[in-house]
Amino acid sequence: MGRSSGPNERSGGSRRSGRSDAPEPRERTESAEQAPDRLGRYRRRRDFQATPEPTGDGAGPGPDGAARFVVQRHRARRLHYDLRFEMGGVLASWAVPRGPTLDPAVRRMAVHVEDHPVEYLDFEGVIPAGQYGSGDVIVWDIGSWVPHGTDDPVAAVAAGELHADVFGRKLRGRLVLIRQQEPRWLLLHKRDAQAVPGWNPEQHPRSVLSGRTNDEVRAVPDRVWRSGVSAAQATERTRAPAPGRDADDAADADADADADATDCSGTAGGAGAGAAAPAVRPPGDDELRALDELGANGVWEVFGRPLRLTNLDKVLFPAGAERPAATKRDLVRYAALIAPTVLPYLTGRALNMHRFPSGAQAPGFWHKQVPAHAPDWVTRWHPPGATAGRTTEHLVVDSPATLVWAANFGALEWHAWTAPVTAVEQPSYALIDLDPGTGTAWEDVLVLARLHRTALAHLAVRAGVKVTGRRGLQIWVPIAPGPGFDQTRDWVERLSRAVGAVVPELVSWKWEVRERAGRARLDYTQNARNKTLVAPYSPRAAAGAPVSAPIDWDELDDPKLRPDSFTIRTVLTRLAERGDPFRVVLDGGQPLPPVA
């Protein structure tokens, strides 16, 4: 169940013979000044009466002027990935046969091709046979990017070396393109906080706009797959259709997107089903210094929002064994810094806030209703049919500023719904909760987790595992659209009962804690609409500010691992060193195989 390592590649080219369906390499790199019509070669190769590709007649700037990038998975004569950076009014483009990667040890060949129009950012569809580049195309990743070490990326490309900090749905960190011999370039990922050894793009095959694979796009050849939002909006929030839609529903995707917007109020038009989080950067040193310099109360400008913060010096997490206490200022700081990592697990989902206004040392309570004093820019979801006395406005954390606001509101724990608000009966994950009993030793919990690891590997099922920050472990299995909660609950029960049969002395199936004789419960009942598990990287209301931290599967064999090993002070360093091992659950669902 660990990550599979992608093979390293030697950089080098292969001679092109005959006509290829992949875009033809450009002969030379030109600056904007040297090439007033940078789309001439693009247009000459295409018959726009036959191909659904955009003509390039103009597109607006990115959100807040941000430059955008896109990666398209393109099955032409041969599969390749098209990497495109917005610069100089066009998309400078490279075809990457093996695809980009987060693995810093891997080097990829990239072929410099003709510039594409900015409208190509959100193009998905089928280029008909006989047309240039014929084949199916999906938007494999999209986001914003910032050139590193230069204010003139066009000149950097002309000089033969481009360093790009990318903030995408799948790709994060610094990519470097180095010209070898035009049109051949070398593509690599720097060894930074976002690097992930062994990361393979082919394990993450779905579109970040439509949620579809290339096969699913090809199944409706007359349809140009659009997300219902512009590329500029997609850069801020990549939107996928509700889980459970069939390919036959594709023609209704835009109408459904409009309907979704009527259910949510707030900025950005509401929350998408399984929507990807905005590509955001954590606050910089100046912003963090401003937070540190605030008094007990004040306004902090972060993520483009002025947030009124209160009681920043109040201790919310008492000191624990060899762990200092943590204040609300510490929690707010952590929420801001972890937002780029945690947002993909929260976006598009209702959030149940576990609030402890007086701190973890006092009783807490669940808070679901958005309070009247909440900023008008936070996204609210109105569940259909909600009546007085029930929650009529749920909070949807689809921006980093919203998460910081929730932390200031006393939400020490963040519990997101398993299903998106656009399809509340269609869970995105099957959840396995290893809930220790009063007499369950930590080593026994690890035994149960390792048995689940073996079972999932035998079934060839991809999953993520995390410590709860308290006493247990949780396993999330990303699932393909289709099964409802009854089906996922049944599947998890079958799997867990098979595991429990191996070590019956460790497991009880009794509902009441007092009837379990101190044994662990493999809780399949968490797979229900009204149940939530604590989100990845959420703090827990306990001494020392522990965090529900994702781990690699092989860490289950680490004798130093504890369920509360990581805190709001240590997990950020861990992320910088190891990356996010839980991203595997974000990379598209999978069918649930039968469990005997």
Backbone torsions as a table, in degrees:
resi	resn	phi	psi	omega
1	MET	NA	-1.6	176.7
2	GLY	-75.4	178.0	179.3
3	ARG	-72.1	142.2	174.3
4	SER	-89.7	141.4	-176.7
5	SER	-86.8	131.6	174.1
6	GLY	-80.4	144.9	-179.0
7	PRO	-66.5	142.8	173.6
8	ASN	-71.7	154.6	-179.1
9	GLU	-123.6	145.9	167.7
10	ARG	-83.6	140.7	173.6
11	SER	-76.6	143.5	-179.6
12	GLY	162.8	156.6	-174.6
13	GLY	-107.4	167.2	172.1
14	SER	-122.6	142.4	-178.2
15	ARG	-68.2	133.8	179.1
16	ARG	-86.6	127.0	179.0
17	SER	-125.8	135.6	179.9
18	GLY	70.9	-171.6	-179.0
19	ARG	-84.5	135.4	178.1
20	SER	-114.3	149.8	175.7
21	ASP	-81.7	-15.7	175.6
22	ALA	-74.2	153.1	-179.8
23	PRO	-57.1	142.5	-177.8
24	GLU	-76.2	141.4	179.3
25	PRO	-61.9	148.2	175.2
26	ARG	-82.5	149.2	-176.0
27	GLU	-74.9	-32.2	-177.9
28	ARG	-156.2	163.8	178.3
29	THR	-97.3	132.3	-177.7
30	GLU	-123.7	147.2	173.8
31	SER	-80.4	167.7	180.0
32	ALA	-61.7	-36.1	-179.2
33	GLU	-67.4	-35.3	-177.8
34	GLN	-77.8	-20.1	-173.4
35	ALA	-129.6	82.8	-179.3
36	PRO	-61.9	-28.9	176.3
37	ASP	-115.7	80.5	-176.4
38	ARG	-75.1	-8.5	179.8
39	LEU	-102.8	6.8	-177.5
40	GLY	-58.4	-46.7	-178.6
41	ARG	-67.2	-36.9	177.1
42	TYR	-60.4	-47.1	-175.6
43	ARG	-71.0	-36.8	-177.4
44	ARG	-64.8	-26.0	-176.7
45	ARG	-85.1	-5.3	-169.8
46	ARG	-125.9	142.4	172.5
47	ASP	-102.8	101.7	-173.2
48	PHE	-75.6	-3.4	169.4
49	GLN	-79.9	-17.8	-176.1
50	ALA	-112.1	-31.2	-176.3
51	THR	-101.7	143.0	177.6
52	PRO	-80.8	2.4	-179.0
53	GLU	-64.5	151.1	-179.3
54	PRO	-69.7	150.7	-178.5
55	THR	-82.0	-23.5	-178.2
56	GLY	87.2	40.0	-179.2
57	ASP	-89.0	7.1	175.9
58	GLY	131.0	142.7	177.5
59	ALA	-148.2	150.4	-179.5
60	GLY	-74.7	171.0	178.5
61	PRO	-72.0	167.2	177.0
62	GLY	-71.1	172.7	179.7
63	PRO	-60.3	127.5	-179.6
64	ASP	56.1	28.2	178.5
65	GLY	77.1	6.4	-177.3
66	ALA	-67.9	137.3	172.9
67	ALA	-73.2	145.7	-175.0
68	ARG	-116.1	158.2	172.1
69	PHE	-135.1	160.0	176.9
70	VAL	-145.3	149.3	170.0
71	VAL	-123.8	123.4	179.3
72	GLN	-111.9	131.2	176.0
73	ARG	-88.4	117.6	-167.0
74	HIS	-124.1	112.5	175.9
75	ARG	-96.4	90.8	173.9
76	ALA	-97.0	-136.6	175.7
77	ARG	-59.9	-38.0	173.7
78	ARG	-129.3	146.8	176.2
79	LEU	-64.7	135.1	170.3
80	HIS	-153.0	168.4	177.0
81	TYR	-113.4	132.4	178.5
82	ASP	-99.8	115.5	-180.0
83	LEU	-99.3	122.6	-173.8
84	ARG	-132.1	131.9	177.9
85	PHE	-116.6	130.9	177.0
86	GLU	-74.0	123.3	176.9
87	MET	-163.6	143.5	177.0
88	GLY	59.2	26.6	177.6
89	GLY	84.0	3.4	178.9
90	VAL	-138.7	-179.1	174.1
91	LEU	-105.8	105.7	171.6
92	ALA	-67.4	133.6	-164.3
93	SER	-132.2	144.0	174.5
94	TRP	-134.0	138.2	172.4
95	ALA	-95.0	123.9	-175.7
96	VAL	-114.4	103.2	-173.3
97	PRO	-56.5	-41.7	-177.4
98	ARG	-96.5	-3.2	177.1
99	GLY	87.2	155.2	176.4
100	PRO	-71.1	164.6	-177.4
101	THR	-147.7	159.8	171.7
102	LEU	-94.5	-1.7	-177.7
103	ASP	-80.0	114.8	-176.5
104	PRO	-71.5	-12.9	180.0
105	ALA	-85.5	-9.1	-173.8
106	VAL	-98.7	140.0	173.8
107	ARG	-116.6	132.1	-178.8
108	ARG	-114.6	142.6	169.0
109	MET	-78.6	138.3	176.9
110	ALA	-132.1	130.2	-177.5
111	VAL	-102.5	118.6	-179.3
112	HIS	-70.5	124.4	-176.2
113	VAL	-122.5	-177.2	-175.7
114	GLU	-66.4	149.5	174.6
115	ASP	-60.5	146.5	177.6
116	HIS	-116.4	157.1	178.4
117	PRO	-70.6	154.9	-178.9
118	VAL	-61.3	-30.2	178.5
119	GLU	-61.0	-16.3	-179.3
120	TYR	-70.5	-9.6	-177.6
121	LEU	-54.4	-40.7	-175.9
122	ASP	-113.3	25.1	179.1
123	PHE	-78.4	123.9	167.8
124	GLU	-132.4	139.9	177.7
125	GLY	163.0	-166.7	-178.9
126	VAL	-117.1	118.6	174.0
127	ILE	-82.2	121.1	-170.7
128	PRO	-63.2	155.1	175.1
129	ALA	-57.6	142.6	-178.9
130	GLY	89.8	-13.3	176.9
131	GLN	-94.5	156.8	179.9
132	TYR	-60.1	128.1	180.0
133	GLY	72.0	26.8	-175.1
134	SER	-56.2	137.4	-178.9
135	GLY	149.3	-179.0	-178.1
136	ASP	-97.4	145.7	-173.6
137	VAL	-132.5	133.1	170.2
138	ILE	-125.6	155.7	173.3
139	VAL	-84.4	97.4	-174.6
140	TRP	-75.1	-32.0	175.7
141	ASP	-156.7	154.0	178.1
142	ILE	-154.7	152.4	179.3
143	GLY	173.8	-163.8	176.9
144	SER	-105.9	165.1	179.2
145	TRP	-149.6	156.9	179.9
146	VAL	-132.6	127.1	175.9
147	PRO	-67.8	142.1	180.0
148	HIS	-108.1	129.5	175.7
149	GLY	84.0	6.5	179.8
150	THR	-158.4	150.7	171.4
151	ASP	-100.5	0.1	-176.3
152	ASP	-130.8	84.4	-177.8
153	PRO	-64.9	-29.5	177.7
154	VAL	-61.5	-44.2	177.8
155	ALA	-66.4	-35.5	178.9
156	ALA	-63.3	-41.3	177.2
157	VAL	-64.3	-42.9	178.9
158	ALA	-61.1	-33.4	179.6
159	ALA	-79.9	-13.3	173.5
160	GLY	98.5	14.1	177.7
161	GLU	-154.4	122.1	-179.5
162	LEU	-125.3	125.6	173.4
163	HIS	-108.0	124.1	-173.4
164	ALA	-129.9	121.8	170.9
165	ASP	-87.0	114.2	-173.9
166	VAL	-107.5	143.3	-178.8
167	PHE	-129.2	75.7	-175.4
168	GLY	-107.6	-174.4	178.6
169	ARG	-76.3	-36.6	179.5
170	LYS	-112.5	-40.2	-177.8
171	LEU	-95.4	129.0	175.1
172	ARG	-137.7	154.7	176.9
173	GLY	100.4	-163.0	-173.7
174	ARG	-101.7	121.6	171.4
175	LEU	-99.8	145.3	179.1
176	VAL	-127.6	130.1	174.0
177	LEU	-114.0	126.1	-178.1
178	ILE	-127.6	125.4	-180.0
179	ARG	-71.7	130.8	174.7
180	GLN	-95.2	-70.6	173.4
181	GLN	-148.0	110.6	-174.2
182	GLU	-47.2	127.8	14.5
183	PRO	-95.4	8.3	-175.3
184	ARG	-82.8	129.6	175.7
185	TRP	-125.3	166.4	175.7
186	LEU	-111.3	132.4	178.3
187	LEU	-116.2	131.7	177.7
188	LEU	-145.7	164.5	175.4
189	HIS	-112.6	131.3	-179.2
190	LYS	-68.6	158.3	174.4
191	ARG	-80.8	86.5	-179.1
192	ASP	-127.7	-170.1	-175.1
193	ALA	-65.1	-21.1	-177.5
194	GLN	-96.8	-3.2	180.0
195	ALA	-67.7	144.0	179.7
196	VAL	-136.0	105.9	178.6
197	PRO	-58.6	138.6	177.6
198	GLY	80.1	4.0	-175.8
199	TRP	-70.8	130.3	-173.9
200	ASN	-124.5	120.5	-177.5
201	PRO	-62.0	-26.6	-177.9
202	GLU	-71.8	-11.8	174.4
203	GLN	-84.9	0.6	-176.6
204	HIS	-132.0	69.3	-163.4
205	PRO	-86.3	-6.5	-169.4
206	ARG	-91.5	153.7	175.0
207	SER	-67.3	141.0	175.5
208	VAL	-84.1	-8.8	176.7
209	LEU	-94.4	-52.4	-174.2
210	SER	-102.3	-12.8	-175.1
211	GLY	75.4	7.4	-174.5
212	ARG	-95.7	157.6	169.7
213	THR	-90.1	170.8	174.6
214	ASN	-59.2	-39.7	179.4
215	ASP	-60.6	-40.9	-177.8
216	GLU	-70.6	-34.0	175.1
217	VAL	-68.0	-42.3	-180.0
218	ARG	-64.8	-25.9	-177.1
219	ALA	-64.2	-21.0	177.5
220	VAL	-124.0	78.0	-169.3
221	PRO	-66.2	-22.3	-178.5
222	ASP	-87.0	-2.9	-176.5
223	ARG	-98.5	127.3	168.3
224	VAL	-89.4	115.6	-173.7
225	TRP	-75.4	115.1	176.5
226	ARG	-123.8	153.0	-174.8
227	SER	-86.0	-8.9	-174.5
228	GLY	88.2	-0.3	175.4
229	VAL	-130.1	159.4	179.1
230	SER	-75.3	167.5	176.8
231	ALA	-62.0	-34.0	178.7
232	ALA	-63.7	-43.2	177.1
233	GLN	-67.3	-37.2	-178.9
234	ALA	-63.8	-31.1	177.9
235	THR	-64.6	-32.9	178.6
236	GLU	-85.0	-37.5	176.8
237	ARG	-146.7	108.3	176.6
238	THR	-75.3	129.7	-169.6
239	ARG	-116.6	133.2	176.6
240	ALA	-116.8	153.5	177.0
241	PRO	-68.2	162.0	-176.3
242	ALA	-60.2	137.1	174.6
243	PRO	-56.1	144.0	179.5
244	GLY	101.7	-9.5	176.8
245	ARG	-74.5	141.0	173.0
246	ASP	-88.3	166.8	175.6
247	ALA	-59.6	-29.6	-179.1
248	ASP	-65.4	-19.2	-178.6
249	ASP	-87.0	2.1	-172.9
250	ALA	-58.0	-37.7	-175.9
251	ALA	-64.7	-18.2	-179.3
252	ASP	-96.6	5.4	-172.7
253	ALA	-60.1	-44.5	-177.8
254	ASP	-66.0	-41.4	179.4
255	ALA	-63.6	-39.7	178.9
256	ASP	-64.8	-37.6	179.0
257	ALA	-61.8	-40.6	177.7
258	ASP	-65.0	-39.4	179.7
259	ALA	-65.1	-38.3	179.0
260	ASP	-58.1	-38.6	-175.7
261	ALA	-64.4	-24.0	179.4
262	THR	-78.0	-16.8	-178.3
263	ASP	-87.6	-20.3	-176.8
264	CYS	-120.7	141.8	172.6
265	SER	-119.4	157.3	-175.5
266	GLY	124.1	-177.7	-177.3
267	THR	-70.4	159.6	175.3
268	ALA	66.0	14.4	169.4
269	GLY	75.4	19.3	176.1
270	GLY	94.9	-172.5	-172.1
271	ALA	-106.7	135.6	178.1
272	GLY	-87.0	161.3	178.7
273	ALA	-72.6	118.2	-179.3
274	GLY	60.1	27.8	-172.6
275	ALA	-65.9	146.1	175.1
276	ALA	-76.4	154.1	-179.2
277	ALA	-77.5	159.0	174.6
278	PRO	-60.0	150.4	173.7
279	ALA	-81.2	107.0	-173.8
280	VAL	-128.3	158.1	174.8
281	ARG	-109.9	147.5	177.0
282	PRO	-69.1	162.8	178.9
283	PRO	-61.6	147.4	179.9
284	GLY	-85.5	-178.2	-176.8
285	ASP	-60.0	-39.9	-178.5
286	ASP	-65.1	-40.8	179.3
287	GLU	-66.9	-41.1	179.0
288	LEU	-67.2	-35.6	177.2
289	ARG	-65.1	-38.1	178.1
290	ALA	-63.5	-37.7	176.4
291	LEU	-64.6	-43.9	-179.2
292	ASP	-63.6	-30.6	-175.8
293	GLU	-87.7	-7.3	176.0
294	LEU	-65.6	150.8	171.2
295	GLY	-75.4	-159.7	179.9
296	ALA	-64.1	-28.8	178.0
297	ASN	-133.0	148.1	179.1
298	GLY	170.8	-179.9	-179.9
299	VAL	-109.1	126.6	178.8
300	TRP	-112.8	123.8	177.2
301	GLU	-89.0	112.3	-178.7
302	VAL	-148.9	143.2	-178.2
303	PHE	53.3	32.5	177.3
304	GLY	76.7	11.4	-179.0
305	ARG	-126.4	137.7	171.7
306	PRO	-83.9	113.5	-177.0
307	LEU	-106.8	124.9	177.8
308	ARG	-84.6	115.4	-176.1
309	LEU	-107.4	146.5	-176.4
310	THR	-133.5	151.2	172.7
311	ASN	51.1	45.8	-173.6
312	LEU	-66.1	-21.1	-178.1
313	ASP	-95.7	3.8	177.9
314	LYS	-69.2	134.9	176.6
315	VAL	-77.3	117.6	178.0
316	LEU	-100.3	-26.7	178.8
317	PHE	-123.3	112.4	179.1
318	PRO	-65.8	162.3	178.2
319	ALA	-65.5	147.0	176.4
320	GLY	-121.5	-168.6	179.9
321	ALA	-60.6	111.4	178.7
322	GLU	58.3	22.2	178.0
323	ARG	-129.0	129.4	-177.9
324	PRO	-73.6	163.8	173.7
325	ALA	-67.6	162.0	178.3
326	ALA	-131.7	138.0	-177.5
327	THR	-97.1	174.9	174.8
328	LYS	-62.6	-34.0	176.9
329	ARG	-60.1	-41.3	177.4
330	ASP	-62.9	-41.2	-180.0
331	LEU	-65.9	-45.0	179.5
332	VAL	-61.7	-42.6	178.5
333	ARG	-60.8	-45.3	179.8
334	TYR	-62.7	-44.3	-179.5
335	ALA	-58.7	-40.4	179.9
336	ALA	-68.2	-40.7	-176.9
337	LEU	-75.2	-32.3	-177.8
338	ILE	-86.7	-12.3	-174.2
339	ALA	-53.0	-45.7	-179.4
340	PRO	-60.4	-28.1	-180.0
341	THR	-84.5	-42.2	-172.1
342	VAL	-85.0	-21.9	-173.6
343	LEU	-57.6	-39.3	178.8
344	PRO	-59.8	-23.3	179.7
345	TYR	-85.5	-11.2	-176.4
346	LEU	-111.1	-31.3	-171.8
347	THR	-59.7	134.9	177.6
348	GLY	81.8	8.0	-176.1
349	ARG	-128.5	143.8	173.2
350	ALA	-65.3	142.9	-179.0
351	LEU	-113.2	125.0	169.4
352	ASN	-91.7	118.9	-178.9
353	MET	-93.2	126.2	172.7
354	HIS	-95.8	103.2	-171.1
355	ARG	-96.8	142.1	175.8
356	PHE	-137.3	72.8	-175.6
357	PRO	-58.4	-28.9	179.0
358	SER	-94.9	4.1	178.9
359	GLY	102.1	165.9	-176.8
360	ALA	-66.0	-17.4	179.9
361	GLN	-77.0	-8.4	179.4
362	ALA	-117.4	162.7	179.4
363	PRO	-60.8	145.5	176.1
364	GLY	-110.6	-177.8	179.4
365	PHE	-155.4	159.2	179.2
366	TRP	-85.3	137.9	179.0
367	HIS	-130.9	118.1	-178.2
368	LYS	-114.2	-34.6	-177.7
369	GLN	-74.2	133.0	175.0
370	VAL	-68.5	125.1	-177.8
371	PRO	-70.4	157.2	-177.3
372	ALA	-63.2	-27.6	-176.7
373	HIS	-86.3	2.0	179.0
374	ALA	-64.1	147.1	178.9
375	PRO	-57.3	149.0	-178.0
376	ASP	-71.7	-12.4	-178.5
377	TRP	-87.6	-7.3	176.8
378	VAL	-75.5	144.9	-178.2
379	THR	-81.1	133.2	179.2
380	ARG	-117.2	139.2	175.5
381	TRP	-112.9	128.7	179.3
382	HIS	-103.5	103.6	-179.0
383	PRO	-64.1	132.3	179.7
384	PRO	-58.4	135.5	175.4
385	GLY	81.2	2.5	179.2
386	ALA	-65.7	135.0	-176.9
387	THR	-116.0	169.2	178.5
388	ALA	-55.4	139.5	-177.4
389	GLY	93.6	-11.5	176.2
390	ARG	-115.1	170.6	179.4
391	THR	-71.2	118.6	-178.5
392	THR	-104.0	-16.9	177.4
393	GLU	-136.9	108.4	176.5
394	HIS	-93.9	146.3	174.5
395	LEU	-79.1	135.2	173.2
396	VAL	-119.6	115.6	-177.9
397	VAL	-86.1	92.1	179.5
398	ASP	-116.5	15.3	174.4
399	SER	-146.1	150.9	-179.3
400	PRO	-64.5	-33.3	179.4
401	ALA	-63.8	-33.4	178.2
402	THR	-63.7	-39.0	178.6
403	LEU	-65.0	-41.0	178.0
404	VAL	-64.8	-40.9	177.0
405	TRP	-59.2	-44.2	-179.4
406	ALA	-62.3	-38.8	178.2
407	ALA	-63.0	-43.4	177.9
408	ASN	-65.6	-26.8	178.9
409	PHE	-75.7	-1.3	177.9
410	GLY	92.8	14.0	177.2
411	ALA	-80.2	95.2	179.1
412	LEU	-77.4	-24.5	179.5
413	GLU	-127.9	144.4	-177.0
414	TRP	-119.3	118.1	-178.2
415	HIS	-122.0	105.5	-178.7
416	ALA	-92.4	150.6	177.6
417	TRP	-65.2	151.1	178.4
418	THR	-71.8	-28.4	-178.6
419	ALA	-111.4	150.2	177.0
420	PRO	-72.8	159.3	-176.1
421	VAL	-68.2	-18.8	178.9
422	THR	-83.3	-7.4	-179.7
423	ALA	-155.9	69.5	-168.6
424	VAL	-69.3	-12.2	177.0
425	GLU	-99.0	6.3	-177.0
426	GLN	-118.8	90.1	-178.0
427	PRO	-64.8	148.0	175.8
428	SER	-88.8	-18.8	-175.6
429	TYR	-136.5	151.2	163.2
430	ALA	-99.3	129.5	-170.2
431	LEU	-109.9	133.0	176.9
432	ILE	-118.9	113.6	-175.9
433	ASP	-109.1	112.6	177.9
434	LEU	-91.0	97.7	-171.6
435	ASP	-101.4	104.7	-176.3
436	PRO	-69.0	146.8	174.3
437	GLY	-86.8	179.6	-177.3
438	THR	-64.6	-24.8	179.7
439	GLY	-107.2	12.8	-177.2
440	THR	-86.1	120.3	175.5
441	ALA	-76.9	154.8	178.6
442	TRP	-58.6	-37.2	179.3
443	GLU	-63.1	-32.2	177.3
444	ASP	-68.8	-38.0	175.9
445	VAL	-61.7	-41.0	178.6
446	LEU	-64.5	-37.9	177.2
447	VAL	-59.4	-45.9	179.8
448	LEU	-64.5	-39.4	179.2
449	ALA	-66.1	-40.4	179.9
450	ARG	-66.4	-36.3	177.3
451	LEU	-65.6	-39.7	174.8
452	HIS	-64.3	-38.9	177.1
453	ARG	-58.1	-44.8	179.6
454	THR	-64.8	-43.4	-179.1
455	ALA	-63.8	-43.3	-179.9
456	LEU	-66.5	-38.6	177.3
457	ALA	-64.6	-39.8	178.2
458	HIS	-62.2	-36.2	180.0
459	LEU	-84.1	-3.4	-177.1
460	ALA	59.0	42.1	-179.7
461	VAL	-105.2	131.8	179.2
462	ARG	-86.0	137.3	-178.4
463	ALA	-156.8	162.6	174.4
464	GLY	-117.6	151.1	-179.3
465	VAL	-127.9	145.7	177.8
466	LYS	-148.2	150.5	171.6
467	VAL	-77.8	152.3	-175.8
468	THR	-84.2	-16.2	-172.7
469	GLY	87.2	-6.6	176.4
470	ARG	-115.3	-95.0	-176.5
471	ARG	-127.7	-13.1	-170.1
472	GLY	-116.3	-165.2	177.4
473	LEU	-136.0	152.7	177.1
474	GLN	-133.7	145.0	179.6
475	ILE	-123.7	128.9	178.9
476	TRP	-112.6	129.2	178.7
477	VAL	-113.8	111.9	177.6
478	PRO	-69.8	133.5	-174.4
479	ILE	-121.4	150.8	177.9
480	ALA	-71.6	155.2	177.9
481	PRO	-56.3	140.2	176.6
482	GLY	141.8	-68.0	-175.3
483	PRO	-64.3	140.6	171.9
484	GLY	-92.5	-172.6	-176.7
485	PHE	-65.2	-35.3	178.8
486	ASP	-60.8	-41.5	-178.5
487	GLN	-70.5	-42.2	-179.9
488	THR	-68.1	-38.2	178.6
489	ARG	-63.7	-42.2	178.9
490	ASP	-63.7	-41.5	-178.8
491	TRP	-65.1	-44.9	179.9
492	VAL	-65.6	-39.1	178.4
493	GLU	-61.4	-44.9	179.2
494	ARG	-60.7	-45.2	-179.4
495	LEU	-63.6	-48.2	-176.5
496	SER	-69.0	-34.0	176.6
497	ARG	-68.1	-33.7	175.1
498	ALA	-65.0	-40.1	176.9
499	VAL	-67.5	-45.9	-178.3
500	GLY	-61.5	-28.9	179.5
501	ALA	-66.7	-22.2	179.0
502	VAL	-75.3	-35.5	-178.1
503	VAL	-130.9	65.2	-175.0
504	PRO	-61.8	-23.1	-179.6
505	GLU	-70.2	-14.5	-178.1
506	LEU	-98.8	-11.8	-166.2
507	VAL	-123.5	140.2	170.0
508	SER	-124.3	144.2	178.1
509	TRP	-105.4	10.6	179.1
510	LYS	-72.7	144.5	180.0
511	TRP	-75.6	-46.5	-176.2
512	GLU	-77.2	134.9	-178.6
513	VAL	-59.9	-41.0	-176.1
514	ARG	-67.7	-15.0	-179.6
515	GLU	-96.0	0.8	-174.0
516	ARG	-90.8	-2.8	179.7
517	ALA	54.8	36.0	176.1
518	GLY	79.0	1.2	-176.2
519	ARG	-87.0	164.8	-178.3
520	ALA	-76.4	154.3	173.6
521	ARG	-116.3	129.7	172.7
522	LEU	-90.9	95.7	-163.6
523	ASP	-88.6	93.9	177.0
524	TYR	-80.1	-12.9	-177.0
525	THR	-72.8	-6.7	175.8
526	GLN	-67.7	-12.1	178.7
527	ASN	-85.1	78.1	-179.2
528	ALA	-152.5	154.6	-175.9
529	ARG	-58.9	-38.9	-173.9
530	ASN	-93.6	15.0	178.5
531	LYS	-113.1	147.0	175.4
532	THR	-137.5	153.3	168.9
533	LEU	-111.8	154.4	-179.0
534	VAL	-61.2	138.7	-175.9
535	ALA	-70.1	153.0	172.6
536	PRO	-56.3	135.2	177.1
537	TYR	73.3	6.6	173.8
538	SER	-70.8	139.4	169.6
539	PRO	-65.0	162.6	172.9
540	ARG	-119.4	145.3	-176.8
541	ALA	-78.8	80.5	-177.8
542	ALA	-153.1	165.1	-179.1
543	ALA	-58.5	137.6	177.7
544	GLY	84.0	-0.8	178.0
545	ALA	57.2	58.9	176.6
546	PRO	-69.6	164.1	-176.1
547	VAL	-128.7	143.0	171.8
548	SER	-78.6	93.1	-167.8
549	ALA	-103.7	129.5	171.8
550	PRO	-63.1	148.2	178.7
551	ILE	-132.8	162.3	170.1
552	ASP	-76.3	150.8	-178.6
553	TRP	-59.6	-34.3	-177.9
554	ASP	-72.7	-12.8	176.3
555	GLU	-71.4	-14.2	173.8
556	LEU	-62.7	-17.7	179.5
557	ASP	-97.6	2.3	-179.6
558	ASP	-83.0	118.0	-177.8
559	PRO	-65.1	-15.4	-179.2
560	LYS	-86.9	-10.7	-176.7
561	LEU	-67.6	133.9	173.5
562	ARG	-129.9	157.8	-178.4
563	PRO	-67.0	-19.4	177.9
564	ASP	-119.1	36.0	-175.7
565	SER	-63.7	-26.7	-168.7
566	PHE	-118.9	145.0	-177.9
567	THR	-127.6	174.5	178.9
568	ILE	-64.8	-15.4	178.4
569	ARG	-91.3	-22.2	-174.0
570	THR	-109.7	-23.3	-171.9
571	VAL	-70.8	-26.7	178.6
572	LEU	-68.0	-39.4	175.6
573	THR	-64.3	-40.6	177.6
574	ARG	-60.4	-43.7	178.1
575	LEU	-61.1	-41.9	-179.7
576	ALA	-63.2	-32.8	-177.0
577	GLU	-86.0	-34.5	-169.7
578	ARG	-118.0	-13.6	-172.7
579	GLY	78.0	-176.0	-177.1
580	ASP	-100.1	104.5	-178.9
581	PRO	-70.9	-12.3	-176.5
582	PHE	-85.8	-5.8	-178.0
583	ARG	-60.7	-16.8	178.7
584	VAL	-58.3	-27.3	-178.3
585	VAL	-80.6	-9.2	-178.7
586	LEU	-94.6	-6.2	-167.8
587	ASP	-96.5	41.7	176.7
588	GLY	93.5	146.7	-178.7
589	GLY	-81.9	177.0	-179.5
590	GLN	-145.7	151.1	175.8
591	PRO	-67.7	148.3	177.8
592	LEU	-88.5	115.8	-177.8
593	PRO	-73.5	157.9	177.7
594	PRO	-61.2	143.6	174.9
595	VAL	-113.3	117.4	-176.8
596	ALA	-67.3	NA	NA
